[in-house]
């Protein structure tokens, strides 16, 4: 199923520039974008995965991970095939890299935006997450779904590598309530060699999404010997703190997968060390992920340090929330930052 990939621009010579992500692919007739799912056909850029979900689940919102966003609620999560990154550690490579590894073949269950919103409502979800692969590559599908979801009182979340253009974020902002954005490293070399992308556009997208008023949480997957040095960890923490110290930072454990099977799982002490560095840099909300560690998964009031949201489980999915609907600490009345209702 295909549809117009209208977030694009036709040049005088007939070439088309895709304006969805920071790769800004310039394409001739018959060419595919880096993502593998946007292609010029008949002089028009087409989205080949419109209405075709390759993954669909009902999740706890904590799995995204979003810890300051409607805690202990369900989210309808879906994604398509295709991605504009080529991360060697991708846990969803079977769908993200599917077109590139299968001669541009497209797979997916037909679920148009109207049906996706209906499924969310039928299953008691409070939000829809565009996830599993990179949502900006199926922008028009996400946009149409988010607009309908917003009209029905559902919130919308992008789980993303942060390669959205300003134009895409301008269009999404009225309907997009939250984003979990990966900062995979603070090294441009790491981004180029390991992910097939660049660091600068990610940092720019984080700043612009924050400027647009979208609730942001950041995730960094710490990989032993690759991006887990104290210096690099501190650089990421400092970038977040300089932007907004109330942005939650999730520090997640790597496990061997895809093209990084020879690298061991991240030790818990690495995550805790990074957690401490984040505290030293002034971040209010820090979390570890992919391990079960209640003390480091729970939310503490920045003012009185009372434990206000208790979490355990490897994704913090078991939740006891002591905040009221406004996010107020029951001990000192501090209003915690987040999307609580």
C-alpha contacts under 8 A as a table, 3 or more apart, distances in Angstrom:
res1	aa1	res2	aa2	distance
1	X	48	X	6.00
1	X	49	X	6.06
1	X	50	X	5.95
1	X	51	X	6.70
1	X	52	X	6.78
1	X	110	X	7.84
2	X	46	X	6.29
2	X	47	X	5.36
2	X	48	X	4.24
2	X	49	X	5.94
2	X	50	X	5.32
2	X	51	X	7.88
3	X	46	X	5.57
3	X	47	X	5.31
3	X	48	X	6.71
3	X	50	X	5.94
4	X	44	X	7.24
4	X	45	X	6.21
4	X	46	X	4.65
4	X	47	X	5.91
5	X	8	X	6.70
5	X	38	X	7.13
5	X	44	X	7.95
5	X	45	X	5.29
5	X	46	X	4.71
5	X	47	X	4.91
5	X	140	X	6.39
6	X	9	X	7.99
6	X	45	X	7.12
6	X	46	X	7.89
6	X	140	X	7.32
7	X	18	X	6.53
7	X	19	X	5.48
7	X	20	X	5.90
7	X	139	X	7.98
7	X	140	X	7.51
7	X	168	X	7.63
8	X	16	X	6.81
8	X	17	X	5.55
8	X	18	X	4.37
8	X	19	X	4.85
8	X	20	X	7.19
8	X	45	X	7.16
9	X	16	X	5.60
9	X	17	X	5.17
9	X	18	X	6.53
9	X	19	X	7.14
10	X	14	X	6.08
10	X	15	X	5.95
10	X	16	X	4.44
10	X	17	X	6.39
11	X	14	X	5.32
11	X	15	X	5.35
11	X	16	X	5.90
11	X	17	X	7.46
12	X	15	X	7.38
14	X	28	X	7.41
14	X	43	X	6.97
15	X	26	X	6.70
15	X	27	X	5.61
15	X	28	X	4.94
15	X	29	X	7.26
15	X	43	X	7.99
16	X	26	X	5.69
16	X	27	X	5.22
16	X	28	X	6.55
16	X	40	X	7.48
16	X	44	X	7.58
16	X	45	X	7.01
17	X	24	X	6.22
17	X	25	X	5.66
17	X	26	X	4.46
17	X	27	X	6.27
18	X	21	X	7.44
18	X	24	X	5.33
18	X	25	X	5.43
18	X	26	X	6.58
18	X	27	X	7.83
18	X	33	X	7.91
18	X	45	X	7.71
19	X	22	X	7.57
19	X	24	X	5.57
19	X	25	X	7.81
19	X	165	X	6.84
19	X	167	X	7.35
19	X	168	X	7.48
20	X	24	X	7.14
20	X	136	X	6.31
20	X	137	X	6.96
20	X	139	X	6.86
20	X	164	X	6.28
20	X	165	X	5.93
20	X	167	X	7.56
20	X	168	X	5.79
21	X	24	X	5.88
21	X	136	X	6.52
21	X	137	X	7.29
21	X	163	X	5.34
21	X	164	X	4.70
21	X	165	X	5.15
21	X	168	X	7.72
22	X	163	X	5.37
22	X	164	X	6.14
22	X	165	X	5.55
22	X	201	X	6.48
23	X	34	X	7.84
23	X	84	X	7.92
23	X	163	X	7.94
25	X	33	X	5.91
25	X	34	X	7.22
26	X	33	X	7.98
27	X	31	X	5.66
27	X	32	X	7.06
27	X	33	X	7.07
27	X	39	X	7.85
27	X	40	X	6.84
28	X	31	X	5.55
28	X	40	X	6.59
29	X	39	X	8.00
29	X	40	X	5.07
29	X	41	X	6.09
29	X	42	X	7.05
29	X	43	X	6.26
30	X	39	X	6.38
30	X	40	X	5.16
30	X	41	X	5.83
31	X	39	X	5.61
31	X	40	X	5.82
32	X	35	X	7.58
32	X	36	X	5.63
32	X	37	X	6.87
32	X	38	X	5.68
32	X	39	X	4.29
32	X	40	X	6.78
33	X	36	X	5.51
33	X	37	X	6.88
33	X	38	X	5.40
33	X	39	X	6.18
34	X	83	X	7.63
34	X	84	X	5.58
35	X	38	X	6.79
35	X	82	X	5.37
35	X	83	X	4.52
35	X	84	X	4.17
35	X	85	X	7.43
35	X	137	X	6.36
36	X	39	X	7.60
36	X	82	X	5.67
36	X	83	X	7.05
36	X	84	X	7.84
36	X	99	X	5.66
36	X	100	X	6.02
36	X	104	X	6.35
37	X	47	X	6.01
37	X	48	X	5.27
37	X	49	X	6.40
37	X	81	X	7.63
37	X	82	X	5.87
37	X	99	X	7.25
37	X	104	X	7.68
37	X	106	X	7.87
37	X	137	X	7.22
37	X	138	X	7.77
38	X	45	X	6.56
38	X	46	X	5.53
38	X	47	X	4.78
38	X	48	X	6.11
38	X	137	X	7.54
39	X	45	X	5.46
39	X	46	X	5.31
39	X	47	X	6.81
39	X	48	X	7.38
40	X	43	X	6.09
40	X	44	X	5.29
40	X	45	X	4.29
40	X	46	X	5.99
41	X	44	X	5.37
41	X	45	X	6.23
41	X	46	X	6.56
47	X	50	X	5.81
47	X	138	X	6.86
47	X	140	X	7.73
48	X	106	X	7.38
49	X	52	X	5.15
49	X	53	X	7.67
49	X	80	X	6.56
49	X	81	X	7.32
49	X	106	X	7.08
49	X	107	X	7.96
49	X	108	X	7.61
49	X	138	X	6.85
50	X	112	X	7.58
50	X	138	X	6.89
50	X	140	X	7.38
50	X	141	X	5.37
51	X	109	X	7.86
51	X	110	X	5.57
51	X	111	X	5.05
51	X	112	X	4.28
51	X	113	X	6.68
51	X	141	X	6.41
52	X	80	X	6.37
52	X	107	X	7.26
52	X	108	X	4.55
52	X	109	X	5.05
52	X	110	X	4.65
52	X	111	X	5.79
52	X	112	X	7.27
53	X	56	X	6.72
53	X	78	X	6.41
53	X	79	X	5.59
53	X	80	X	4.80
53	X	81	X	7.81
53	X	108	X	4.80
53	X	109	X	5.06
53	X	110	X	6.46
53	X	111	X	6.32
54	X	78	X	7.50
54	X	79	X	5.91
54	X	80	X	4.58
54	X	81	X	6.01
54	X	95	X	6.96
54	X	107	X	6.55
54	X	108	X	4.29
54	X	109	X	6.17
55	X	77	X	7.89
55	X	78	X	5.32
55	X	79	X	5.32
55	X	80	X	6.50
55	X	108	X	7.81
55	X	132	X	7.20
56	X	76	X	7.39
56	X	77	X	5.67
56	X	78	X	4.40
56	X	79	X	6.84
57	X	76	X	6.01
57	X	77	X	5.27
57	X	78	X	6.54
58	X	74	X	6.51
58	X	75	X	5.75
58	X	76	X	4.74
58	X	77	X	6.07
58	X	123	X	7.88
58	X	125	X	7.83
59	X	63	X	6.68
59	X	74	X	5.57
59	X	75	X	5.34
59	X	76	X	6.42
59	X	77	X	6.71
60	X	63	X	5.70
60	X	64	X	7.95
60	X	72	X	6.58
60	X	73	X	5.93
60	X	74	X	4.67
60	X	75	X	6.06
60	X	317	X	6.36
61	X	64	X	5.80
61	X	65	X	6.70
61	X	66	X	5.93
61	X	67	X	7.60
61	X	69	X	7.55
61	X	70	X	7.46
61	X	71	X	6.78
61	X	72	X	6.86
61	X	73	X	5.98
61	X	74	X	5.63
61	X	75	X	5.49
62	X	65	X	4.77
62	X	66	X	4.97
62	X	67	X	5.54
62	X	71	X	6.97
62	X	72	X	7.32
62	X	315	X	6.59
62	X	316	X	6.24
62	X	317	X	5.72
63	X	66	X	6.92
63	X	315	X	5.63
63	X	316	X	7.45
63	X	317	X	6.85
64	X	129	X	7.95
64	X	159	X	6.77
64	X	180	X	7.20
65	X	180	X	6.92
65	X	219	X	7.89
65	X	250	X	7.63
65	X	315	X	7.55
66	X	69	X	5.64
66	X	71	X	7.91
66	X	180	X	6.84
66	X	217	X	6.70
67	X	70	X	7.86
67	X	71	X	6.25
67	X	248	X	7.88
68	X	71	X	6.49
68	X	248	X	7.77
68	X	337	X	7.35
68	X	338	X	4.74
68	X	339	X	6.02
68	X	340	X	6.97
69	X	178	X	7.65
69	X	338	X	5.96
69	X	339	X	4.62
69	X	340	X	5.78
70	X	73	X	6.01
70	X	126	X	7.87
70	X	339	X	6.07
70	X	340	X	4.87
70	X	341	X	6.05
71	X	319	X	7.58
71	X	321	X	7.40
71	X	340	X	7.21
72	X	317	X	7.55
72	X	318	X	7.80
72	X	319	X	6.01
72	X	320	X	7.99
72	X	321	X	7.82
73	X	125	X	6.99
73	X	126	X	6.47
74	X	124	X	7.14
74	X	125	X	4.77
74	X	126	X	6.07
74	X	127	X	7.15
75	X	120	X	7.45
75	X	125	X	5.05
75	X	126	X	6.00
75	X	127	X	4.88
75	X	128	X	5.34
75	X	129	X	6.45
76	X	119	X	7.83
76	X	120	X	5.57
76	X	125	X	6.24
76	X	127	X	6.42
76	X	128	X	4.71
76	X	129	X	6.03
77	X	128	X	5.90
77	X	129	X	4.63
77	X	130	X	6.04
77	X	131	X	6.31
78	X	128	X	7.99
78	X	129	X	6.50
78	X	130	X	5.51
78	X	131	X	5.73
78	X	132	X	6.76
79	X	130	X	5.91
79	X	131	X	5.22
79	X	132	X	5.29
79	X	133	X	5.69
79	X	134	X	7.77
79	X	135	X	7.00
80	X	95	X	7.05
80	X	96	X	7.64
80	X	108	X	6.81
80	X	132	X	7.69
80	X	133	X	6.44
80	X	138	X	7.43
81	X	95	X	4.65
81	X	96	X	5.11
81	X	97	X	7.06
81	X	98	X	6.07
81	X	99	X	6.81
81	X	106	X	7.06
81	X	107	X	7.03
81	X	108	X	7.57
81	X	133	X	6.69
82	X	95	X	6.50
82	X	96	X	4.45
82	X	97	X	5.62
82	X	98	X	6.31
82	X	99	X	6.00
82	X	100	X	7.62
82	X	133	X	6.66
82	X	134	X	7.48
82	X	137	X	7.18
83	X	86	X	7.32
83	X	96	X	5.05
83	X	97	X	6.45
83	X	133	X	6.00
83	X	134	X	5.38
83	X	137	X	6.34
84	X	134	X	7.01
84	X	137	X	6.77
85	X	134	X	7.98
85	X	195	X	5.56
85	X	196	X	5.56
85	X	197	X	6.31
86	X	90	X	7.82
86	X	97	X	7.43
86	X	194	X	7.28
86	X	195	X	4.83
86	X	196	X	5.36
87	X	90	X	5.32
87	X	194	X	5.63
87	X	195	X	4.03
87	X	196	X	6.96
88	X	194	X	5.78
88	X	195	X	6.57
88	X	258	X	6.28
88	X	259	X	4.98
88	X	260	X	6.17
89	X	256	X	7.45
89	X	257	X	5.75
89	X	258	X	5.67
89	X	259	X	6.13
89	X	260	X	5.65
90	X	93	X	5.28
90	X	257	X	7.04
90	X	258	X	6.36
91	X	257	X	6.37
91	X	258	X	6.99
92	X	95	X	5.93
92	X	96	X	6.03
92	X	132	X	6.26
92	X	133	X	6.91
93	X	96	X	4.81
93	X	97	X	5.25
93	X	98	X	7.25
93	X	258	X	6.96
94	X	97	X	6.07
94	X	98	X	5.75
95	X	98	X	4.90
95	X	133	X	7.02
96	X	99	X	7.83
96	X	132	X	7.65
96	X	133	X	5.13
96	X	134	X	7.56
97	X	100	X	5.47
97	X	101	X	6.13
98	X	101	X	5.22
98	X	102	X	5.89
98	X	104	X	7.65
98	X	105	X	7.55
98	X	106	X	7.75
99	X	102	X	5.15
99	X	103	X	6.15
99	X	104	X	4.08
99	X	105	X	5.24
99	X	106	X	6.13
100	X	103	X	6.11
100	X	104	X	5.66
101	X	104	X	7.31
102	X	105	X	5.51
111	X	114	X	7.95
111	X	115	X	5.80
111	X	116	X	6.11
112	X	115	X	5.48
112	X	116	X	6.30
113	X	116	X	5.03
113	X	117	X	6.28
113	X	141	X	6.98
113	X	142	X	7.97
113	X	144	X	6.28
113	X	145	X	4.48
113	X	148	X	7.43
114	X	117	X	5.40
114	X	118	X	6.30
114	X	145	X	6.99
114	X	148	X	7.17
115	X	118	X	4.96
115	X	119	X	6.11
116	X	119	X	5.14
116	X	120	X	6.40
116	X	145	X	7.19
117	X	120	X	5.13
117	X	121	X	6.39
117	X	128	X	7.95
117	X	145	X	6.86
117	X	148	X	6.99
117	X	149	X	5.67
118	X	121	X	5.18
118	X	122	X	6.02
119	X	122	X	5.03
119	X	123	X	6.11
120	X	123	X	5.34
120	X	124	X	6.39
120	X	125	X	5.14
120	X	126	X	7.58
120	X	127	X	7.32
120	X	128	X	6.98
121	X	124	X	5.26
121	X	125	X	5.87
121	X	126	X	7.81
122	X	125	X	7.73
125	X	128	X	7.53
125	X	154	X	7.89
126	X	154	X	5.53
126	X	155	X	6.49
127	X	154	X	4.94
127	X	155	X	4.39
127	X	156	X	5.50
127	X	157	X	7.28
128	X	146	X	7.81
128	X	149	X	7.68
128	X	154	X	7.09
128	X	155	X	6.36
128	X	156	X	5.01
128	X	157	X	6.18
129	X	156	X	5.96
129	X	157	X	4.57
129	X	158	X	5.84
129	X	159	X	6.90
130	X	134	X	7.99
130	X	135	X	5.60
130	X	142	X	6.89
130	X	156	X	7.87
130	X	157	X	6.25
130	X	158	X	5.10
130	X	159	X	6.10
131	X	134	X	6.40
131	X	135	X	6.06
131	X	158	X	6.53
131	X	159	X	5.03
131	X	160	X	7.05
132	X	159	X	7.79
134	X	137	X	6.05
134	X	138	X	7.80
134	X	159	X	7.41
134	X	160	X	5.62
134	X	161	X	6.75
135	X	138	X	5.50
135	X	139	X	6.21
135	X	142	X	7.04
135	X	158	X	6.74
135	X	159	X	7.20
135	X	160	X	6.47
136	X	139	X	4.63
136	X	142	X	7.95
136	X	160	X	7.69
136	X	163	X	7.55
136	X	164	X	6.31
138	X	141	X	5.56
138	X	142	X	6.38
139	X	142	X	5.08
139	X	143	X	5.91
139	X	168	X	7.98
140	X	143	X	4.96
140	X	144	X	6.15
141	X	144	X	5.46
141	X	145	X	6.21
142	X	145	X	5.13
142	X	146	X	5.86
143	X	146	X	5.15
143	X	147	X	6.11
143	X	172	X	6.57
144	X	147	X	5.30
144	X	148	X	6.42
145	X	148	X	5.28
145	X	149	X	6.02
146	X	149	X	4.92
146	X	150	X	5.92
146	X	155	X	7.93
146	X	156	X	6.08
146	X	175	X	5.92
146	X	176	X	7.07
147	X	150	X	5.21
147	X	151	X	6.45
147	X	175	X	5.87
148	X	151	X	5.19
148	X	152	X	6.53
149	X	152	X	5.11
149	X	153	X	6.44
149	X	154	X	5.06
149	X	155	X	6.87
149	X	156	X	7.40
150	X	153	X	5.18
150	X	154	X	5.21
150	X	155	X	6.08
150	X	156	X	7.40
150	X	175	X	5.96
151	X	154	X	7.42
155	X	175	X	7.70
155	X	176	X	7.17
155	X	177	X	5.93
156	X	175	X	6.78
156	X	176	X	5.07
156	X	177	X	5.34
156	X	178	X	6.45
157	X	176	X	6.19
157	X	177	X	6.07
157	X	178	X	4.67
157	X	179	X	5.35
157	X	180	X	7.58
158	X	176	X	7.49
158	X	178	X	6.47
158	X	179	X	4.66
158	X	180	X	6.35
158	X	181	X	7.97
159	X	179	X	5.77
159	X	180	X	4.84
159	X	181	X	6.18
160	X	163	X	7.69
160	X	179	X	7.16
160	X	180	X	6.22
160	X	181	X	5.03
160	X	182	X	6.38
161	X	181	X	5.51
161	X	182	X	4.87
161	X	183	X	7.21
161	X	202	X	7.22
162	X	181	X	5.51
162	X	182	X	6.52
162	X	183	X	7.85
162	X	201	X	7.51
162	X	202	X	4.82
162	X	203	X	7.75
162	X	205	X	5.80
162	X	206	X	6.75
163	X	201	X	6.10
163	X	202	X	5.51
163	X	205	X	6.51
164	X	168	X	6.02
164	X	169	X	6.50
164	X	205	X	6.22
165	X	168	X	5.17
165	X	169	X	6.37
165	X	205	X	7.10
166	X	169	X	5.07
166	X	170	X	6.02
166	X	205	X	7.30
166	X	208	X	7.20
167	X	170	X	5.09
167	X	171	X	6.38
168	X	171	X	5.24
168	X	172	X	6.15
169	X	172	X	4.95
169	X	173	X	5.68
169	X	208	X	7.93
169	X	209	X	6.77
170	X	173	X	5.47
170	X	174	X	7.94
170	X	212	X	7.77
171	X	174	X	7.07
172	X	175	X	5.66
172	X	176	X	5.65
173	X	176	X	5.10
173	X	177	X	7.56
173	X	209	X	7.98
173	X	212	X	6.58
173	X	213	X	7.84
173	X	214	X	6.86
176	X	179	X	7.80
176	X	214	X	6.76
177	X	214	X	5.52
177	X	215	X	6.17
178	X	214	X	5.49
178	X	215	X	4.53
178	X	216	X	5.80
178	X	217	X	7.94
179	X	214	X	7.02
179	X	215	X	6.26
179	X	216	X	4.97
179	X	217	X	6.35
180	X	216	X	5.84
180	X	217	X	4.73
180	X	218	X	5.53
180	X	219	X	6.83
181	X	206	X	7.26
181	X	216	X	7.18
181	X	217	X	6.38
181	X	218	X	4.99
181	X	219	X	6.17
182	X	218	X	5.72
182	X	219	X	4.76
182	X	220	X	5.84
183	X	186	X	7.31
183	X	202	X	7.18
183	X	203	X	7.84
183	X	218	X	6.69
183	X	219	X	6.18
183	X	220	X	5.44
183	X	236	X	7.70
184	X	191	X	7.55
184	X	219	X	7.61
184	X	220	X	5.26
184	X	221	X	6.31
184	X	227	X	7.90
185	X	188	X	7.74
185	X	190	X	6.68
185	X	191	X	7.04
185	X	199	X	7.76
185	X	220	X	7.24
185	X	227	X	5.75
185	X	232	X	7.34
185	X	236	X	7.63
186	X	190	X	7.95
186	X	199	X	6.96
186	X	227	X	7.77
186	X	232	X	6.00
186	X	233	X	7.91
186	X	235	X	6.76
186	X	236	X	6.20
187	X	190	X	5.24
187	X	191	X	6.54
187	X	199	X	6.87
187	X	227	X	7.99
187	X	232	X	7.78
188	X	191	X	5.01
188	X	192	X	6.17
188	X	198	X	5.67
188	X	199	X	5.05
188	X	200	X	7.67
189	X	192	X	5.13
189	X	193	X	5.96
189	X	198	X	7.99
190	X	193	X	5.33
190	X	194	X	5.45
190	X	195	X	7.16
190	X	226	X	7.79
190	X	227	X	7.86
191	X	194	X	5.54
191	X	195	X	4.92
191	X	196	X	6.17
191	X	197	X	5.28
191	X	198	X	5.24
191	X	199	X	6.08
192	X	195	X	5.74
192	X	196	X	4.73
192	X	197	X	5.02
192	X	198	X	5.73
193	X	196	X	6.10
198	X	201	X	6.51
198	X	202	X	7.40
199	X	202	X	5.44
199	X	203	X	6.58
200	X	203	X	5.27
200	X	204	X	6.21
201	X	204	X	4.98
201	X	205	X	6.04
202	X	205	X	5.10
202	X	206	X	6.26
203	X	206	X	5.15
203	X	207	X	6.32
204	X	207	X	5.18
204	X	208	X	6.12
205	X	208	X	5.08
205	X	209	X	5.92
206	X	209	X	5.32
206	X	210	X	6.21
206	X	216	X	7.90
207	X	210	X	5.22
207	X	211	X	6.18
207	X	243	X	7.17
208	X	211	X	4.86
208	X	212	X	6.18
209	X	212	X	5.03
209	X	213	X	6.61
209	X	214	X	5.72
209	X	216	X	7.64
210	X	213	X	5.25
210	X	214	X	5.63
210	X	215	X	6.93
210	X	216	X	6.71
211	X	214	X	7.60
215	X	338	X	7.00
215	X	339	X	7.27
216	X	247	X	6.26
216	X	248	X	7.58
217	X	247	X	5.66
217	X	248	X	4.99
217	X	249	X	6.13
217	X	250	X	7.57
218	X	247	X	7.21
218	X	248	X	6.23
218	X	249	X	4.84
218	X	250	X	6.03
219	X	249	X	5.81
219	X	250	X	4.55
219	X	251	X	6.07
219	X	252	X	7.12
220	X	249	X	7.65
220	X	250	X	6.27
220	X	251	X	5.25
220	X	252	X	6.13
221	X	251	X	6.09
221	X	252	X	4.66
221	X	253	X	5.95
221	X	254	X	5.97
222	X	226	X	7.89
222	X	227	X	6.09
222	X	228	X	5.38
222	X	251	X	6.79
222	X	252	X	6.08
222	X	253	X	5.87
222	X	254	X	6.04
222	X	266	X	6.77
222	X	270	X	7.98
222	X	271	X	7.51
223	X	226	X	5.43
223	X	227	X	5.73
223	X	228	X	5.96
223	X	253	X	7.37
223	X	254	X	5.63
223	X	263	X	7.87
223	X	265	X	7.76
223	X	266	X	6.16
224	X	227	X	6.84
224	X	228	X	5.84
224	X	263	X	7.18
224	X	264	X	7.23
224	X	265	X	7.71
224	X	266	X	5.99
225	X	228	X	6.27
225	X	229	X	7.40
226	X	229	X	7.90
227	X	232	X	6.66
227	X	233	X	7.65
228	X	232	X	6.68
228	X	233	X	6.27
228	X	270	X	7.53
229	X	232	X	5.36
229	X	233	X	6.10
230	X	233	X	5.06
230	X	234	X	5.96
230	X	274	X	7.26
230	X	277	X	7.73
231	X	234	X	5.21
231	X	235	X	6.25
232	X	235	X	5.00
232	X	236	X	6.44
233	X	236	X	5.35
233	X	237	X	6.27
233	X	274	X	6.32
233	X	277	X	7.32
234	X	237	X	4.97
234	X	238	X	5.95
234	X	274	X	7.86
234	X	277	X	6.15
234	X	278	X	6.98
234	X	281	X	7.43
235	X	238	X	5.13
235	X	239	X	6.18
236	X	239	X	5.12
236	X	240	X	6.33
237	X	240	X	5.24
237	X	241	X	6.08
237	X	277	X	7.39
237	X	278	X	5.34
237	X	281	X	6.29
237	X	283	X	7.34
238	X	241	X	5.01
238	X	242	X	5.94
238	X	278	X	7.89
238	X	281	X	5.95
239	X	242	X	5.27
239	X	243	X	6.37
240	X	243	X	5.18
240	X	244	X	6.03
240	X	245	X	6.44
240	X	247	X	6.96
240	X	283	X	7.75
241	X	244	X	5.10
241	X	245	X	4.19
241	X	246	X	7.70
241	X	247	X	7.77
241	X	281	X	6.74
241	X	282	X	6.39
241	X	283	X	5.76
242	X	245	X	6.84
244	X	247	X	5.80
245	X	248	X	8.00
245	X	282	X	6.42
245	X	283	X	4.69
245	X	284	X	5.87
246	X	283	X	6.42
246	X	284	X	5.37
246	X	285	X	6.44
246	X	337	X	6.53
247	X	283	X	7.52
247	X	284	X	7.58
247	X	285	X	6.92
248	X	283	X	7.68
248	X	284	X	7.26
248	X	285	X	4.75
248	X	286	X	5.78
248	X	287	X	7.56
249	X	285	X	6.50
249	X	286	X	5.07
249	X	287	X	6.25
250	X	286	X	6.13
250	X	287	X	4.76
250	X	288	X	5.66
250	X	289	X	6.55
251	X	271	X	6.13
251	X	274	X	7.38
251	X	275	X	7.35
251	X	286	X	7.65
251	X	287	X	6.00
251	X	288	X	4.68
251	X	289	X	5.89
252	X	271	X	7.12
252	X	288	X	5.58
252	X	289	X	4.25
252	X	290	X	5.72
252	X	291	X	7.98
253	X	265	X	6.81
253	X	266	X	5.03
253	X	267	X	7.39
253	X	268	X	7.57
253	X	271	X	7.13
253	X	288	X	7.73
253	X	289	X	6.15
253	X	290	X	5.36
253	X	291	X	7.04
254	X	264	X	7.94
254	X	265	X	5.37
254	X	266	X	5.28
254	X	290	X	7.80
255	X	263	X	7.93
255	X	264	X	6.69
255	X	265	X	4.45
255	X	266	X	6.80
256	X	260	X	5.68
256	X	261	X	4.50
256	X	262	X	6.82
256	X	263	X	6.00
256	X	264	X	6.22
256	X	265	X	6.26
257	X	260	X	5.46
257	X	261	X	5.15
258	X	261	X	6.44
260	X	263	X	5.83
261	X	264	X	7.74
266	X	270	X	6.80
266	X	271	X	7.74
267	X	270	X	5.46
267	X	271	X	7.08
268	X	271	X	5.29
268	X	272	X	6.37
268	X	291	X	7.56
269	X	272	X	4.98
269	X	273	X	6.00
270	X	273	X	5.12
270	X	274	X	6.27
271	X	274	X	5.13
271	X	275	X	6.10
271	X	288	X	6.28
272	X	275	X	4.83
272	X	276	X	6.26
272	X	288	X	7.49
272	X	296	X	7.76
273	X	276	X	5.15
273	X	277	X	6.36
274	X	277	X	4.98
274	X	278	X	6.23
275	X	278	X	5.13
275	X	279	X	6.40
275	X	286	X	6.20
275	X	287	X	7.12
275	X	288	X	7.48
276	X	279	X	5.00
276	X	280	X	6.23
277	X	280	X	4.97
277	X	281	X	6.32
278	X	281	X	5.13
278	X	282	X	6.51
278	X	283	X	5.59
278	X	286	X	7.02
279	X	282	X	5.14
279	X	283	X	5.37
279	X	284	X	7.13
279	X	286	X	7.63
280	X	283	X	7.58
283	X	286	X	7.02
284	X	302	X	5.98
285	X	299	X	6.93
285	X	300	X	7.57
285	X	302	X	7.94
286	X	296	X	7.55
286	X	297	X	7.88
287	X	296	X	5.59
287	X	297	X	4.98
287	X	298	X	7.22
288	X	291	X	7.12
288	X	293	X	7.58
288	X	296	X	5.80
288	X	297	X	5.69
289	X	292	X	7.59
289	X	297	X	7.25
289	X	314	X	6.41
289	X	315	X	5.77
289	X	316	X	7.52
290	X	314	X	4.82
290	X	315	X	5.69
291	X	313	X	7.21
291	X	314	X	4.36
291	X	315	X	7.03
292	X	297	X	7.88
292	X	312	X	5.86
292	X	313	X	4.72
292	X	314	X	4.24
292	X	315	X	7.27
292	X	316	X	7.31
293	X	296	X	5.58
293	X	297	X	6.01
293	X	312	X	6.28
293	X	313	X	7.32
293	X	314	X	7.51
294	X	297	X	5.02
294	X	298	X	5.90
294	X	310	X	7.04
294	X	311	X	5.61
294	X	312	X	4.70
294	X	313	X	7.60
294	X	316	X	7.78
295	X	298	X	5.82
297	X	310	X	7.53
297	X	311	X	5.68
297	X	312	X	6.57
297	X	316	X	6.16
298	X	307	X	6.89
298	X	308	X	7.73
298	X	309	X	5.62
298	X	310	X	4.70
298	X	311	X	4.97
298	X	312	X	7.58
298	X	316	X	7.92
299	X	307	X	5.91
299	X	308	X	5.81
299	X	309	X	4.94
299	X	310	X	6.53
299	X	311	X	7.93
300	X	305	X	5.15
300	X	306	X	5.40
300	X	307	X	4.43
300	X	308	X	5.59
300	X	309	X	7.06
301	X	304	X	5.70
301	X	305	X	4.56
301	X	306	X	5.34
301	X	307	X	6.47
301	X	308	X	6.36
301	X	329	X	6.63
301	X	334	X	7.28
301	X	336	X	7.04
302	X	305	X	5.54
302	X	334	X	7.99
302	X	336	X	7.85
303	X	332	X	7.53
303	X	334	X	6.63
304	X	331	X	7.50
304	X	332	X	6.47
306	X	331	X	7.16
307	X	310	X	6.56
308	X	321	X	6.36
308	X	322	X	5.17
308	X	323	X	6.21
308	X	329	X	6.58
308	X	330	X	7.73
309	X	319	X	6.89
309	X	320	X	5.68
309	X	321	X	4.48
309	X	322	X	5.91
309	X	323	X	7.21
310	X	319	X	5.70
310	X	320	X	5.05
310	X	321	X	6.45
311	X	316	X	4.91
311	X	317	X	6.66
311	X	318	X	5.43
311	X	319	X	4.71
311	X	320	X	6.59
312	X	315	X	7.41
312	X	316	X	4.62
312	X	317	X	6.44
312	X	318	X	5.34
312	X	319	X	6.98
313	X	316	X	4.69
313	X	317	X	5.70
313	X	318	X	6.08
314	X	317	X	7.43
316	X	319	X	7.01
322	X	329	X	7.49
322	X	330	X	6.90
323	X	326	X	7.49
323	X	327	X	5.08
323	X	328	X	5.36
323	X	329	X	5.60
323	X	330	X	6.41
324	X	327	X	5.27
324	X	328	X	5.57
324	X	329	X	7.54
324	X	330	X	7.67
325	X	328	X	7.53
325	X	340	X	5.79
325	X	341	X	5.81
326	X	335	X	7.30
326	X	340	X	5.98
326	X	341	X	6.97
327	X	335	X	5.60
327	X	336	X	5.33
327	X	337	X	7.20
327	X	338	X	7.29
327	X	340	X	5.86
328	X	333	X	5.35
328	X	334	X	5.60
328	X	335	X	4.43
328	X	336	X	6.07
329	X	332	X	5.78
329	X	333	X	4.67
329	X	334	X	5.20
329	X	335	X	6.32
329	X	336	X	7.06
330	X	333	X	5.78
